Amino acid sequence: MRRSKGQSGAVPAPPDFPALGRIEALTELPIGDLRQAWLEAWSAPPPKGARRRLLMLGIAWKWQAAVHGGMPKPLERRLAALEAGFVRSGALDGAIPAPTGTPRLMPGARLVRVWKGERHAVQVTESGYLWRGRSWTSLSAIARAITGCRRNGPAFFGLRERDAA
């Protein structure tokens, strides 16, 4: 039984909304049936690891969109254009690496850190780093050699904020 607007703030569904009973029934379905309903609604399998609530919301949205219409056409066109741009750039297939918190360093750059009163200068090279006449492939290895314990190299040299510990 539906509550009126005055009870608990619930808004009644319009009487001409046929999907309401189906949507309410989603709460009773086992997860396997929800996954099947998603597959039927979206013509694609649900996202891996999707929780029950996401499945119910996605199915309900799709059913409501079928009755009342989906997204506005200008929004659909804009999203399609954005998707096409991502496809052209290769961002959707993983060809473009995700940005990291550490900036790219150009060869020739110098990183300087004072540790326990001693100044340590690291030169950035094409193949890694140069510190005390020796080539290194990682700033973390240099930071470990300086401090004697494991350190986040980029954070140690001030390239990234240190984690709040």
N, C-alpha and C positions, 0 to 999 in steps of 0.2 A: 504494500500500500504506500502510495506517495504522500509525502507531507506537504502541507500548504506552505506558502512562503512565510507565514507567520511563525511556523514551528521550526525551531533550531536553525533558522536562516536558510533552509533548503529551498531551492527554486524548483517548482514543478516543471517537468518537461512538457512541451506543447503536445496536445492530444493527437496531433497528426504525425507524430514521430514514430514510425514503425520499428526502428532499430532499438528503441529503449529497452524493450524486454530482452532482446539478444545481448545488449551491453550489460544489463544487470546480471544476466546468466553467466557472463564471463567470470564473475567472482567465484562461481561454484565449479568451474572446469579444472580438471587436473592439468598439470604443467604440459604433459604430452599433447593433450587436446588443444591447449593454448598455442603451442608451437605449430600444430596443424592448421589452426584457424589463422595464424599469422601467415603461413605459407599460402593459404587460399586468398587472404585479403591482399597481400602484397606481391604475390607471384614470385616470391623469393624466400629463402629460409630466414629465420630470425637471426639477429646478431648473435654471435657466439657468446655464451655466458649471460644472455639477457635474462633479467629477473622477471618474475611473475608480473610485477606492476608495470614494467615497461611493455611487456607483451600485451597486457590488457589495454593500456593507453594507446598503443600503436594500432591495435585492431579496432578499438572504438573510434579513433580518429578516422581511420579509413572508411568505416561504415558510415560515420556522420558525413564525411566528404562526399560519399556516394549519394546521400540524400540531399544535402544542402549545398553541395559544390565544394571544391577543394580550395586551394590558394587562389588569390586574385591573379588574373592573367599577367599583369605587369610583373608581379613577383615571380611567377613561374618563368617568364622570359629572362628576368635578371638572374635567377638561379641557374638557368640553362647556360647563359652566357658565362657566368663565373665557372661553372663546371667545364665548359669547353676550354676556357683559358687554362684551367688546371690540367686538363688532359693534354693540351698542346705543350705546356711547359714540362710535362713529365712528373709533376708533383704528386699525382695520384698513384703512380706506379713505383714510387720510392726512388726514382732516378735522382731526385734532388735531395741532398741530405738535409735533415732537420737542423734548424739553427741551434747552436749550442751557446752556453753562457760564456764561453771563452772566445775573445776576439781573435781573428787571424793575425798573426804577426808576420811582418815582412822581413825577409833576410836582411841582416845588418842592424836590426833593432837590438837595443841593449836593455836588459832587465837588471835592476840593482836592488839588492836587499841587504840590510844590515842585520846580522844575527849575532847576539852576544858580543857586540862591539866590533865584529869583523865585517867588513864590506865585501859582498859577493856580487860580482858582475857576470851576467850570462849573456852571451852573444847568440842571436838567432841566426841560424844558417839554413841553406837550402834543404839539408837532410835532417835537421833537428836543432841542437843547441851545442854551444861550446862553452865549457866552464873549466877553468884551471888547465887549459891546454888539451883537454880531453873531449871527444864528441859524445853526446848523450842523445837519446831518442825521446826522452820525456822529462818534463819539468818536475814531475813527481819524484823521479829517481834522483834528480839533483837536490831537491828539497830534502829527501831522505838522507842523502850523503852529508848535507850540511847539518841537519838537526839530529841525526841518529835514530829517527823514528819515522813512521809513515806519515806523510803529509799530502794534502792536495796541492800539487805543484802550482797550478794557476792561482789558487787562493793564496798560497805562500808568497808568490811574487806580486800579488796585488792585482791580478787580471780578473779575478772573480771574487764576489763577496764570500766571506767565510760563512759556513753554515752556523746557524745559532745552536750552540751546544750547551 
